[in-house]
Amino acid sequence: MGFCISCGQQHQDGIRFCRFCGNQQPGDQLLARLRHEAEQIHYMRLQAQALAQQQQQQQYQQNQYNQQPRW
């Protein structure tokens, strides 16, 4: 199932024109490319989140080390 790019109504995949507003819908080739790009963006976002968590953990460990008394 897909959604019209103009009016947002749900429709079957593979239609050329929206049955609600009549506007032309993107072709299968464009949709496949956009899905692929969306997957790449999602993967990069997950990598960035993992890196940020790793940096936060390192900063926390550094702060714990700096707070230890030095005798």
PQR file with spaces between the fields and no chain letter, atoms N, CA, C, O and H, PARSE charges and radii, in Angstrom:
ATOM       1  N    MET     1       0.841   -1.180    0.000 -0.4000 1.5000
ATOM       2  CA   MET     1       0.000    0.000    0.000 -0.0000 2.0000
ATOM       3  C    MET     1       0.886    1.242    0.000  0.5500 1.7000
ATOM       4  O    MET     1       1.945    1.281    0.626 -0.5500 1.4000
ATOM       5  N    GLY     2       0.428    2.225   -0.703 -0.4000 1.5000
ATOM       6  CA   GLY     2       1.138    3.483   -0.769 -0.0000 2.0000
ATOM       7  C    GLY     2       0.208    4.634   -0.455  0.5500 1.7000
ATOM       8  O    GLY     2      -0.969    4.451   -0.143 -0.5500 1.4000
ATOM       9  H    GLY     2      -0.432    2.193   -1.212  0.4000 1.0000
ATOM      10  N    PHE     3       0.769    5.817   -0.545 -0.4000 1.5000
ATOM      11  CA   PHE     3      -0.003    7.025   -0.276 -0.0000 2.0000
ATOM      12  C    PHE     3       0.215    8.011   -1.414  0.5500 1.7000
ATOM      13  O    PHE     3       1.311    8.108   -1.965 -0.5500 1.4000
ATOM      14  H    PHE     3       1.725    5.965   -0.798  0.4000 1.0000
ATOM      15  N    CYS     4      -0.820    8.730   -1.754 -0.4000 1.5000
ATOM      16  CA   CYS     4      -0.743    9.738   -2.809 -0.0000 2.0000
ATOM      17  C    CYS     4       0.237   10.824   -2.390  0.5500 1.7000
ATOM      18  O    CYS     4       0.219   11.282   -1.247 -0.5500 1.4000
ATOM      19  H    CYS     4      -1.711    8.652   -1.306  0.4000 1.0000
ATOM      20  N    ILE     5       1.088   11.231   -3.318 -0.4000 1.5000
ATOM      21  CA   ILE     5       2.066   12.276   -3.005 -0.0000 2.0000
ATOM      22  C    ILE     5       1.416   13.660   -2.955  0.5500 1.7000
ATOM      23  O    ILE     5       2.037   14.618   -2.494 -0.5500 1.4000
ATOM      24  H    ILE     5       1.102   10.859   -4.246  0.4000 1.0000
ATOM      25  N    SER     6       0.180   13.770   -3.423 -0.4000 1.5000
ATOM      26  CA   SER     6      -0.501   15.066   -3.406 -0.0000 2.0000
ATOM      27  C    SER     6      -1.517   15.188   -2.280  0.5500 1.7000
ATOM      28  O    SER     6      -1.483   16.151   -1.514 -0.5500 1.4000
ATOM      29  H    SER     6      -0.324   12.992   -3.798  0.4000 1.0000
ATOM      30  N    CYS     7      -2.427   14.212   -2.172 -0.4000 1.5000
ATOM      31  CA   CYS     7      -3.509   14.344   -1.188 -0.0000 2.0000
ATOM      32  C    CYS     7      -3.321   13.460    0.039  0.5500 1.7000
ATOM      33  O    CYS     7      -4.003   13.654    1.045 -0.5500 1.4000
ATOM      34  H    CYS     7      -2.455   13.430   -2.794  0.4000 1.0000
ATOM      35  N    GLY     8      -2.403   12.487   -0.027 -0.4000 1.5000
ATOM      36  CA   GLY     8      -2.106   11.650    1.125 -0.0000 2.0000
ATOM      37  C    GLY     8      -3.032   10.465    1.323  0.5500 1.7000
ATOM      38  O    GLY     8      -2.872    9.723    2.292 -0.5500 1.4000
ATOM      39  H    GLY     8      -1.849   12.329   -0.845  0.4000 1.0000
ATOM      40  N    GLN     9      -3.998   10.266    0.434 -0.4000 1.5000
ATOM      41  CA   GLN     9      -4.915    9.129    0.554 -0.0000 2.0000
ATOM      42  C    GLN     9      -4.170    7.825    0.245  0.5500 1.7000
ATOM      43  O    GLN     9      -3.278    7.784   -0.603 -0.5500 1.4000
ATOM      44  H    GLN     9      -4.129   10.869   -0.353  0.4000 1.0000
ATOM      45  N    GLN    10      -4.557    6.771    0.950 -0.4000 1.5000
ATOM      46  CA   GLN    10      -3.918    5.475    0.748 -0.0000 2.0000
ATOM      47  C    GLN    10      -4.468    4.816   -0.519  0.5500 1.7000
ATOM      48  O    GLN    10      -5.657    4.911   -0.825 -0.5500 1.4000
ATOM      49  H    GLN    10      -5.282    6.804    1.639  0.4000 1.0000
ATOM      50  N    HIS    11      -3.564    4.140   -1.249 -0.4000 1.5000
ATOM      51  CA   HIS    11      -3.964    3.464   -2.480 -0.0000 2.0000
ATOM      52  C    HIS    11      -3.096    2.232   -2.692  0.5500 1.7000
ATOM      53  O    HIS    11      -2.116    2.022   -1.977 -0.5500 1.4000
ATOM      54  H    HIS    11      -2.599    4.063   -1.000  0.4000 1.0000
ATOM      55  N    GLN    12      -3.455    1.432   -3.662 -0.4000 1.5000
ATOM      56  CA   GLN    12      -2.684    0.243   -4.005 -0.0000 2.0000
ATOM      57  C    GLN    12      -1.357    0.648   -4.642  0.5500 1.7000
ATOM      58  O    GLN    12      -1.265    1.695   -5.284 -0.5500 1.4000
ATOM      59  H    GLN    12      -4.251    1.603   -4.243  0.4000 1.0000
ATOM      60  N    ASP    13      -0.331   -0.183   -4.465 -0.4000 1.5000
ATOM      61  CA   ASP    13       0.945    0.066   -5.137 -0.0000 2.0000
ATOM      62  C    ASP    13       0.782   -0.126   -6.645  0.5500 1.7000
ATOM      63  O    ASP    13      -0.037   -0.924   -7.100 -0.5500 1.4000
ATOM      64  H    ASP    13      -0.405   -1.034   -3.943  0.4000 1.0000
ATOM      65  N    GLY    14       1.562    0.607   -7.389 -0.4000 1.5000
ATOM      66  CA   GLY    14       1.600    0.430   -8.838 -0.0000 2.0000
ATOM      67  C    GLY    14       0.578    1.230   -9.618  0.5500 1.7000
ATOM      68  O    GLY    14       0.498    1.073  -10.836 -0.5500 1.4000
ATOM      69  H    GLY    14       2.228    1.256   -7.019  0.4000 1.0000
ATOM      70  N    ILE    15      -0.202    2.074   -8.982 -0.4000 1.5000
ATOM      71  CA   ILE    15      -1.160    2.876   -9.746 -0.0000 2.0000
ATOM      72  C    ILE    15      -0.449    4.083  -10.343  0.5500 1.7000
ATOM      73  O    ILE    15       0.551    4.556   -9.804 -0.5500 1.4000
ATOM      74  H    ILE    15      -0.137    2.202   -7.992  0.4000 1.0000
ATOM      75  N    ARG    16      -0.967    4.571  -11.445 -0.4000 1.5000
ATOM      76  CA   ARG    16      -0.359    5.730  -12.100 -0.0000 2.0000
ATOM      77  C    ARG    16      -1.005    7.039  -11.659  0.5500 1.7000
ATOM      78  O    ARG    16      -0.352    8.082  -11.618 -0.5500 1.4000
ATOM      79  H    ARG    16      -1.780    4.187  -11.883  0.4000 1.0000
ATOM      80  N    PHE    17      -2.294    6.975  -11.331 -0.4000 1.5000
ATOM      81  CA   PHE    17      -3.018    8.181  -10.946 -0.0000 2.0000
ATOM      82  C    PHE    17      -3.825    7.897   -9.680  0.5500 1.7000
ATOM      83  O    PHE    17      -4.384    6.813   -9.514 -0.5500 1.4000
ATOM      84  H    PHE    17      -2.824    6.128  -11.364  0.4000 1.0000
ATOM      85  N    CYS    18      -3.873    8.887   -8.795 -0.4000 1.5000
ATOM      86  CA   CYS    18      -4.645    8.759   -7.558 -0.0000 2.0000
ATOM      87  C    CYS    18      -6.133    8.742   -7.887  0.5500 1.7000
ATOM      88  O    CYS    18      -6.611    9.567   -8.665 -0.5500 1.4000
ATOM      89  H    CYS    18      -3.418    9.768   -8.930  0.4000 1.0000
ATOM      90  N    ARG    19      -6.868    7.796   -7.290 -0.4000 1.5000
ATOM      91  CA   ARG    19      -8.302    7.715   -7.565 -0.0000 2.0000
ATOM      92  C    ARG    19      -9.097    8.772   -6.809  0.5500 1.7000
ATOM      93  O    ARG    19     -10.286    8.956   -7.071 -0.5500 1.4000
ATOM      94  H    ARG    19      -6.481    7.126   -6.658  0.4000 1.0000
ATOM      95  N    PHE    20      -8.456    9.469   -5.874 -0.4000 1.5000
ATOM      96  CA   PHE    20      -9.142   10.510   -5.103 -0.0000 2.0000
ATOM      97  C    PHE    20      -8.946   11.895   -5.717  0.5500 1.7000
ATOM      98  O    PHE    20      -9.911   12.636   -5.905 -0.5500 1.4000
ATOM      99  H    PHE    20      -7.490    9.319   -5.661  0.4000 1.0000
ATOM     100  N    CYS    21      -7.691   12.245   -6.030 -0.4000 1.5000
ATOM     101  CA   CYS    21      -7.435   13.595   -6.547 -0.0000 2.0000
ATOM     102  C    CYS    21      -7.032   13.612   -8.018  0.5500 1.7000
ATOM     103  O    CYS    21      -7.045   14.671   -8.645 -0.5500 1.4000
ATOM     104  H    CYS    21      -6.907   11.644   -5.877  0.4000 1.0000
ATOM     105  N    GLY    22      -6.672   12.456   -8.577 -0.4000 1.5000
ATOM     106  CA   GLY    22      -6.342   12.378   -9.997 -0.0000 2.0000
ATOM     107  C    GLY    22      -4.908   12.727  -10.348  0.5500 1.7000
ATOM     108  O    GLY    22      -4.533   12.656  -11.518 -0.5500 1.4000
ATOM     109  H    GLY    22      -6.661   11.596   -8.068  0.4000 1.0000
ATOM     110  N    ASN    23      -4.100   13.099   -9.375 -0.4000 1.5000
ATOM     111  CA   ASN    23      -2.717   13.463   -9.678 -0.0000 2.0000
ATOM     112  C    ASN    23      -1.874   12.237   -9.982  0.5500 1.7000
ATOM     113  O    ASN    23      -2.087   11.156   -9.432 -0.5500 1.4000
ATOM     114  H    ASN    23      -4.405   13.156   -8.425  0.4000 1.0000
ATOM     115  N    GLN    24      -0.905   12.437  -10.879 -0.4000 1.5000
ATOM     116  CA   GLN    24      -0.018   11.349  -11.287 -0.0000 2.0000
ATOM     117  C    GLN    24       0.893   10.954  -10.126  0.5500 1.7000
ATOM     118  O    GLN    24       1.349   11.801   -9.358 -0.5500 1.4000
ATOM     119  H    GLN    24      -0.732   13.315  -11.325  0.4000 1.0000
ATOM     120  N    GLN    25       1.145    9.661  -10.016 -0.4000 1.5000
ATOM     121  CA   GLN    25       1.992    9.121   -8.960 -0.0000 2.0000
ATOM     122  C    GLN    25       3.351    8.729   -9.540  0.5500 1.7000
ATOM     123  O    GLN    25       3.452    8.459  -10.737 -0.5500 1.4000
ATOM     124  H    GLN    25       0.774    8.972  -10.639  0.4000 1.0000
ATOM     125  N    PRO    26       4.401    8.693   -8.706 -0.5600 1.5000
ATOM     126  CA   PRO    26       5.718    8.328   -9.215  0.2800 2.0000
ATOM     127  C    PRO    26       5.738    6.873   -9.687  0.5500 1.7000
ATOM     128  O    PRO    26       4.985    6.036   -9.188 -0.5500 1.4000
ATOM     129  N    GLY    27       6.606    6.588  -10.652 -0.4000 1.5000
ATOM     130  CA   GLY    27       6.727    5.243  -11.187 -0.0000 2.0000
ATOM     131  C    GLY    27       7.465    4.310  -10.237  0.5500 1.7000
ATOM     132  O    GLY    27       8.064    4.740   -9.251 -0.5500 1.4000
ATOM     133  H    GLY    27       7.217    7.268  -11.057  0.4000 1.0000
ATOM     134  N    ASP    28       7.406    3.018  -10.561 -0.4000 1.5000
ATOM     135  CA   ASP    28       8.039    2.001   -9.723 -0.0000 2.0000
ATOM     136  C    ASP    28       9.552    2.190   -9.616  0.5500 1.7000
ATOM     137  O    ASP    28      10.138    1.947   -8.561 -0.5500 1.4000
ATOM     138  H    ASP    28       6.920    2.668  -11.361  0.4000 1.0000
ATOM     139  N    GLN    29      10.180    2.621  -10.704 -0.4000 1.5000
ATOM     140  CA   GLN    29      11.637    2.821  -10.702 -0.0000 2.0000
ATOM     141  C    GLN    29      12.030    3.929   -9.729  0.5500 1.7000
ATOM     142  O    GLN    29      12.998    3.780   -8.983 -0.5500 1.4000
ATOM     143  H    GLN    29       9.705    2.818  -11.561  0.4000 1.0000
ATOM     144  N    LEU    30      11.298    5.028   -9.729 -0.4000 1.5000
ATOM     145  CA   LEU    30      11.576    6.131   -8.803 -0.0000 2.0000
ATOM     146  C    LEU    30      11.317    5.694   -7.361  0.5500 1.7000
ATOM     147  O    LEU    30      12.100    6.011   -6.466 -0.5500 1.4000
ATOM     148  H    LEU    30      10.512    5.150  -10.335  0.4000 1.0000
ATOM     149  N    LEU    31      10.229    4.975   -7.138 -0.4000 1.5000
ATOM     150  CA   LEU    31       9.930    4.503   -5.786 -0.0000 2.0000
ATOM     151  C    LEU    31      11.017    3.570   -5.261  0.5500 1.7000
ATOM     152  O    LEU    31      11.382    3.643   -4.087 -0.5500 1.4000
ATOM     153  H    LEU    31       9.593    4.718   -7.865  0.4000 1.0000
ATOM     154  N    ALA    32      11.534    2.698   -6.116 -0.4000 1.5000
ATOM     155  CA   ALA    32      12.603    1.789   -5.699 -0.0000 2.0000
ATOM     156  C    ALA    32      13.855    2.574   -5.325  0.5500 1.7000
ATOM     157  O    ALA    32      14.514    2.259   -4.334 -0.5500 1.4000
ATOM     158  H    ALA    32      11.237    2.639   -7.069  0.4000 1.0000
ATOM     159  N    ARG    33      14.184    3.595   -6.116 -0.4000 1.5000
ATOM     160  CA   ARG    33      15.351    4.413   -5.810 -0.0000 2.0000
ATOM     161  C    ARG    33      15.168    5.175   -4.498  0.5500 1.7000
ATOM     162  O    ARG    33      16.096    5.264   -3.694 -0.5500 1.4000
ATOM     163  H    ARG    33      13.648    3.850   -6.921  0.4000 1.0000
ATOM     164  N    LEU    34      13.982    5.718   -4.284 -0.4000 1.5000
ATOM     165  CA   LEU    34      13.715    6.452   -3.046 -0.0000 2.0000
ATOM     166  C    LEU    34      13.751    5.530   -1.828  0.5500 1.7000
ATOM     167  O    LEU    34      14.246    5.923   -0.772 -0.5500 1.4000
ATOM     168  H    LEU    34      13.227    5.645   -4.937  0.4000 1.0000
ATOM     169  N    ARG    35      13.232    4.312   -1.963 -0.4000 1.5000
ATOM     170  CA   ARG    35      13.300    3.350   -0.854 -0.0000 2.0000
ATOM     171  C    ARG    35      14.746    3.007   -0.523  0.5500 1.7000
ATOM     172  O    ARG    35      15.119    2.904    0.646 -0.5500 1.4000
ATOM     173  H    ARG    35      12.829    3.993   -2.821  0.4000 1.0000
ATOM     174  N    HIS    36      15.560    2.830   -1.569 -0.4000 1.5000
ATOM     175  CA   HIS    36      16.979    2.527   -1.359 -0.0000 2.0000
ATOM     176  C    HIS    36      17.678    3.682   -0.645  0.5500 1.7000
ATOM     177  O    HIS    36      18.455    3.459    0.283 -0.5500 1.4000
ATOM     178  H    HIS    36      15.257    2.914   -2.518  0.4000 1.0000
ATOM     179  N    GLU    37      17.407    4.901   -1.069 -0.4000 1.5000
ATOM     180  CA   GLU    37      18.010    6.068   -0.424 -0.0000 2.0000
ATOM     181  C    GLU    37      17.543    6.192    1.027  0.5500 1.7000
ATOM     182  O    GLU    37      18.327    6.554    1.905 -0.5500 1.4000
ATOM     183  H    GLU    37      16.776    5.082   -1.823  0.4000 1.0000
ATOM     184  N    ALA    38      16.279    5.896    1.278 -0.4000 1.5000
ATOM     185  CA   ALA    38      15.762    5.959    2.650 -0.0000 2.0000
ATOM     186  C    ALA    38      16.451    4.921    3.535  0.5500 1.7000
ATOM     187  O    ALA    38      16.744    5.198    4.698 -0.5500 1.4000
ATOM     188  H    ALA    38      15.641    5.603    0.565  0.4000 1.0000
ATOM     189  N    GLU    39      16.712    3.730    2.995 -0.4000 1.5000
ATOM     190  CA   GLU    39      17.421    2.709    3.762 -0.0000 2.0000
ATOM     191  C    GLU    39      18.847    3.167    4.082  0.5500 1.7000
ATOM     192  O    GLU    39      19.331    2.953    5.194 -0.5500 1.4000
ATOM     193  H    GLU    39      16.474    3.504    2.051  0.4000 1.0000
ATOM     194  N    GLN    40      19.514    3.792    3.121 -0.4000 1.5000
ATOM     195  CA   GLN    40      20.864    4.302    3.351 -0.0000 2.0000
ATOM     196  C    GLN    40      20.865    5.381    4.429  0.5500 1.7000
ATOM     197  O    GLN    40      21.738    5.385    5.297 -0.5500 1.4000
ATOM     198  H    GLN    40      19.121    3.967    2.218  0.4000 1.0000
ATOM     199  N    ILE    41      19.908    6.287    4.384 -0.4000 1.5000
ATOM     200  CA   ILE    41      19.812    7.353    5.382 -0.0000 2.0000
ATOM     201  C    ILE    41      19.561    6.752    6.755  0.5500 1.7000
ATOM     202  O    ILE    41      20.157    7.193    7.738 -0.5500 1.4000
ATOM     203  H    ILE    41      19.199    6.284    3.679  0.4000 1.0000
ATOM     204  N    HIS    42      18.687    5.752    6.841 -0.4000 1.5000
ATOM     205  CA   HIS    42      18.408    5.094    8.111 -0.0000 2.0000
ATOM     206  C    HIS    42      19.675    4.436    8.661  0.5500 1.7000
ATOM     207  O    HIS    42      19.953    4.538    9.856 -0.5500 1.4000
ATOM     208  H    HIS    42      18.203    5.394    6.042  0.4000 1.0000
ATOM     209  N    TYR    43      20.437    3.771    7.813 -0.4000 1.5000
ATOM     210  CA   TYR    43      21.673    3.122    8.241 -0.0000 2.0000
ATOM     211  C    TYR    43      22.685    4.154    8.743  0.5500 1.7000
ATOM     212  O    TYR    43      23.328    3.938    9.769 -0.5500 1.4000
ATOM     213  H    TYR    43      20.211    3.688    6.842  0.4000 1.0000
ATOM     214  N    MET    44      22.829    5.270    8.029 -0.4000 1.5000
ATOM     215  CA   MET    44      23.765    6.314    8.454 -0.0000 2.0000
ATOM     216  C    MET    44      23.328    6.921    9.787  0.5500 1.7000
ATOM     217  O    MET    44      24.170    7.237   10.627 -0.5500 1.4000
ATOM     218  H    MET    44      22.306    5.446    7.195  0.4000 1.0000
ATOM     219  N    ARG    45      22.019    7.085    9.987 -0.4000 1.5000
ATOM     220  CA   ARG    45      21.494    7.614   11.247 -0.0000 2.0000
ATOM     221  C    ARG    45      21.815    6.670   12.400  0.5500 1.7000
ATOM     222  O    ARG    45      22.201    7.120   13.479 -0.5500 1.4000
ATOM     223  H    ARG    45      21.335    6.828    9.304  0.4000 1.0000
ATOM     224  N    LEU    46      21.661    5.376   12.182 -0.4000 1.5000
ATOM     225  CA   LEU    46      21.993    4.400   13.212 -0.0000 2.0000
ATOM     226  C    LEU    46      23.483    4.434   13.546  0.5500 1.7000
ATOM     227  O    LEU    46      23.863    4.327   14.712 -0.5500 1.4000
ATOM     228  H    LEU    46      21.348    5.011   11.305  0.4000 1.0000
ATOM     229  N    GLN    47      24.314    4.582   12.535 -0.4000 1.5000
ATOM     230  CA   GLN    47      25.758    4.681   12.767 -0.0000 2.0000
ATOM     231  C    GLN    47      26.091    5.937   13.577  0.5500 1.7000
ATOM     232  O    GLN    47      26.915    5.885   14.491 -0.5500 1.4000
ATOM     233  H    GLN    47      24.005    4.668   11.588  0.4000 1.0000
ATOM     234  N    ALA    48      25.462    7.046   13.248 -0.4000 1.5000
ATOM     235  CA   ALA    48      25.723    8.298   13.964 -0.0000 2.0000
ATOM     236  C    ALA    48      25.279    8.189   15.423  0.5500 1.7000
ATOM     237  O    ALA    48      25.964    8.684   16.317 -0.5500 1.4000
ATOM     238  H    ALA    48      24.793    7.088   12.506  0.4000 1.0000
ATOM     239  N    GLN    49      24.138    7.545   15.666 -0.4000 1.5000
ATOM     240  CA   GLN    49      23.668    7.364   17.039 -0.0000 2.0000
ATOM     241  C    GLN    49      24.635    6.484   17.829  0.5500 1.7000
ATOM     242  O    GLN    49      24.929    6.770   18.990 -0.5500 1.4000
ATOM     243  H    GLN    49      23.581    7.143   14.940  0.4000 1.0000
ATOM     244  N    ALA    50      25.131    5.416   17.203 -0.4000 1.5000
ATOM     245  CA   ALA    50      26.071    4.526   17.884 -0.0000 2.0000
ATOM     246  C    ALA    50      27.366    5.267   18.207  0.5500 1.7000
ATOM     247  O    ALA    50      27.926    5.095   19.289 -0.5500 1.4000
ATOM     248  H    ALA    50      24.893    5.184   16.260  0.4000 1.0000
ATOM     249  N    LEU    51      27.840    6.085   17.279 -0.4000 1.5000
ATOM     250  CA   LEU    51      29.048    6.863   17.518 -0.0000 2.0000
ATOM     251  C    LEU    51      28.840    7.867   18.646  0.5500 1.7000
ATOM     252  O    LEU    51      29.726    8.046   19.482 -0.5500 1.4000
ATOM     253  H    LEU    51      27.385    6.225   16.400  0.4000 1.0000
ATOM     254  N    ALA    52      27.692    8.518   18.681 -0.4000 1.5000
ATOM     255  CA   ALA    52      27.402    9.488   19.736 -0.0000 2.0000
ATOM     256  C    ALA    52      27.346    8.796   21.098  0.5500 1.7000
ATOM     257  O    ALA    52      27.849    9.333   22.085 -0.5500 1.4000
ATOM     258  H    ALA    52      26.973    8.373   18.002  0.4000 1.0000
ATOM     259  N    GLN    53      26.744    7.622   21.156 -0.4000 1.5000
ATOM     260  CA   GLN    53      26.698    6.880   22.414 -0.0000 2.0000
ATOM     261  C    GLN    53      28.097    6.471   22.863  0.5500 1.7000
ATOM     262  O    GLN    53      28.417    6.518   24.051 -0.5500 1.4000
ATOM     263  H    GLN    53      26.336    7.186   20.354  0.4000 1.0000
ATOM     264  N    GLN    54      28.913    6.075   21.916 -0.4000 1.5000
ATOM     265  CA   GLN    54      30.287    5.688   22.240 -0.0000 2.0000
ATOM     266  C    GLN    54      31.065    6.893   22.781  0.5500 1.7000
ATOM     267  O    GLN    54      31.816    6.765   23.747 -0.5500 1.4000
ATOM     268  H    GLN    54      28.653    6.037   20.951  0.4000 1.0000
ATOM     269  N    GLN    55      30.887    8.038   22.169 -0.4000 1.5000
ATOM     270  CA   GLN    55      31.574    9.240   22.629 -0.0000 2.0000
ATOM     271  C    GLN    55      31.076    9.653   24.015  0.5500 1.7000
ATOM     272  O    GLN    55      31.874   10.083   24.848 -0.5500 1.4000
ATOM     273  H    GLN    55      30.276    8.142   21.384  0.4000 1.0000
ATOM     274  N    GLN    56      29.795    9.534   24.271 -0.4000 1.5000
ATOM     275  CA   GLN    56      29.260    9.853   25.591 -0.0000 2.0000
ATOM     276  C    GLN    56      29.830    8.921   26.644  0.5500 1.7000
ATOM     277  O    GLN    56      30.162    9.357   27.746 -0.5500 1.4000
ATOM     278  H    GLN    56      29.147    9.185   23.594  0.4000 1.0000
ATOM     279  N    GLN    57      29.945    7.644   26.315 -0.4000 1.5000
ATOM     280  CA   GLN    57      30.503    6.670   27.250 -0.0000 2.0000
ATOM     281  C    GLN    57      31.963    6.992   27.547  0.5500 1.7000
ATOM     282  O    GLN    57      32.395    6.912   28.697 -0.5500 1.4000
ATOM     283  H    GLN    57      29.675    7.290   25.419  0.4000 1.0000
ATOM     284  N    GLN    58      32.718    7.351   26.526 -0.4000 1.5000
ATOM     285  CA   GLN    58      34.122    7.708   26.720 -0.0000 2.0000
ATOM     286  C    GLN    58      34.243    8.957   27.580  0.5500 1.7000
ATOM     287  O    GLN    58      35.112    9.026   28.450 -0.5500 1.4000
ATOM     288  H    GLN    58      32.367    7.416   25.591  0.4000 1.0000
ATOM     289  N    GLN    59      33.390    9.936   27.352 -0.4000 1.5000
ATOM     290  CA   GLN    59      33.422   11.157   28.142 -0.0000 2.0000
ATOM     291  C    GLN    59      33.059   10.859   29.596  0.5500 1.7000
ATOM     292  O    GLN    59      33.679   11.404   30.509 -0.5500 1.4000
ATOM     293  H    GLN    59      32.684    9.880   26.645  0.4000 1.0000
ATOM     294  N    TYR    60      32.072   10.010   29.819 -0.4000 1.5000
ATOM     295  CA   TYR    60      31.686    9.619   31.169 -0.0000 2.0000
ATOM     296  C    TYR    60      32.853    8.929   31.877  0.5500 1.7000
ATOM     297  O    TYR    60      33.141    9.223   33.037 -0.5500 1.4000
ATOM     298  H    TYR    60      31.569    9.567   29.077  0.4000 1.0000
ATOM     299  N    GLN    61      33.515    8.020   31.184 -0.4000 1.5000
ATOM     300  CA   GLN    61      34.650    7.315   31.780 -0.0000 2.0000
ATOM     301  C    GLN    61      35.785    8.289   32.100  0.5500 1.7000
ATOM     302  O    GLN    61      36.439    8.160   33.135 -0.5500 1.4000
ATOM     303  H    GLN    61      33.281    7.781   30.242  0.4000 1.0000
ATOM     304  N    GLN    62      36.019    9.249   31.230 -0.4000 1.5000
ATOM     305  CA   GLN    62      37.065   10.240   31.463 -0.0000 2.0000
ATOM     306  C    GLN    62      36.716   11.093   32.678  0.5500 1.7000
ATOM     307  O    GLN    62      37.585   11.401   33.493 -0.5500 1.4000
ATOM     308  H    GLN    62      35.488    9.355   30.389  0.4000 1.0000
ATOM     309  N    ASN    63      35.441   11.475   32.800 -0.4000 1.5000
ATOM     310  CA   ASN    63      35.016   12.266   33.953 -0.0000 2.0000
ATOM     311  C    ASN    63      35.169   11.481   35.244  0.5500 1.7000
ATOM     312  O    ASN    63      35.579   12.039   36.262 -0.5500 1.4000
ATOM     313  H    ASN    63      34.735   11.225   32.138  0.4000 1.0000
ATOM     314  N    GLN    64      34.846   10.203   35.217 -0.4000 1.5000
ATOM     315  CA   GLN    64      35.011    9.354   36.407 -0.0000 2.0000
ATOM     316  C    GLN    64      36.481    9.260   36.791  0.5500 1.7000
ATOM     317  O    GLN    64      36.815    9.300   37.975 -0.5500 1.4000
ATOM     318  H    GLN    64      34.513    9.750   34.390  0.4000 1.0000
ATOM     319  N    TYR    65      37.353    9.135   35.812 -0.4000 1.5000
ATOM     320  CA   TYR    65      38.788    9.049   36.075 -0.0000 2.0000
ATOM     321  C    TYR    65      39.299   10.360   36.677  0.5500 1.7000
ATOM     322  O    TYR    65      40.104   10.342   37.608 -0.5500 1.4000
ATOM     323  H    TYR    65      37.082    9.102   34.850  0.4000 1.0000
ATOM     324  N    ASN    66      38.836   11.488   36.152 -0.4000 1.5000
ATOM     325  CA   ASN    66      39.293   12.796   36.636 -0.0000 2.0000
ATOM     326  C    ASN    66      38.782   13.096   38.044  0.5500 1.7000
ATOM     327  O    ASN    66      39.382   13.903   38.754 -0.5500 1.4000
ATOM     328  H    ASN    66      38.182   11.503   35.396  0.4000 1.0000
ATOM     329  N    GLN    67      37.695   12.466   38.456 -0.4000 1.5000
ATOM     330  CA   GLN    67      37.137   12.737   39.768 -0.0000 2.0000
ATOM     331  C    GLN    67      37.748   11.850   40.870  0.5500 1.7000
ATOM     332  O    GLN    67      37.474   12.065   42.051 -0.5500 1.4000
ATOM     333  H    GLN    67      37.208   11.810   37.880  0.4000 1.0000
ATOM     334  N    GLN    68      38.546   10.890   40.509 -0.4000 1.5000
ATOM     335  CA   GLN    68      39.186   10.020   41.494 -0.0000 2.0000
ATOM     336  C    GLN    68      40.253   10.815   42.246  0.5500 1.7000
ATOM     337  O    GLN    68      40.990   11.594   41.641 -0.5500 1.4000
ATOM     338  H    GLN    68      38.769   10.716   39.550  0.4000 1.0000
ATOM     339  N    PRO    69      40.339   10.621   43.563 -0.5600 1.5000
ATOM     340  CA   PRO    69      41.385   11.337   44.304  0.2800 2.0000
ATOM     341  C    PRO    69      42.763   10.849   43.907  0.5500 1.7000
ATOM     342  O    PRO    69      42.968    9.664   43.646 -0.5500 1.4000
ATOM     343  N    ARG    70      43.683   11.759   43.867 -0.4000 1.5000
ATOM     344  CA   ARG    70      45.065   11.413   43.474 -0.0000 2.0000
ATOM     345  C    ARG    70      45.946   11.565   44.692  0.5500 1.7000
ATOM     346  O    ARG    70      46.147   12.679   45.173 -0.5500 1.4000
ATOM     347  H    ARG    70      43.516   12.721   44.079  0.4000 1.0000
ATOM     348  N    TRP    71      46.467   10.483   45.192 -0.4000 1.5000
ATOM     349  CA   TRP    71      47.299   10.486   46.378 -0.0000 2.0000
ATOM     350  C    TRP    71      48.727   10.332   46.039  0.5500 1.7000
ATOM     351  O    TRP    71      49.575   10.314   46.931 -0.5500 1.4000
ATOM     352  H    TRP    71      46.303    9.577   44.801  0.4000 1.0000
